[in-house]
Amino acid sequence: MQTLEESFQQVLLDSYQELATLGYQAKDVLQMVQEIGAVYAARKLVKRARYREDFMRLWELGRLELSVEALVLRPEYRTLFNSDERKHARQRLADMGYRAPWDYEFA
């Protein structure tokens, strides 16, 4: 049986595989996931001050539901991230006019 961390990593990798089928390879994100794992990578990525290329590409494609930020807000992974990390993820999505439909903490 998969741990919660392994499940999150698989969902993140699946999302970025789908992004690849849309014509964009997020090599820097995938390398970070390989080096430090998906949970730690997500924590670092959502706290970055600037928008990442992969995030902007997903926005352009209308697929922000595949973003690290949206995955961080999924209820099943809520315990992997603290409230500040979820707040950063939520704000970045809100800045682009997106609200994850599974984000029940949205205020």
Buried (B, 14 or more C-beta within 10 A) or exposed (E): EEEEBEBBBEBBBEBBEEBEEEEBEBEEBBEBBEEEBBBEBBBEBBEEEEEBEBBBBBBEEEBBBBBBBBBBBBEEBBEBBEEEBBBBBBEBBBEBEBBBEEBEEEE
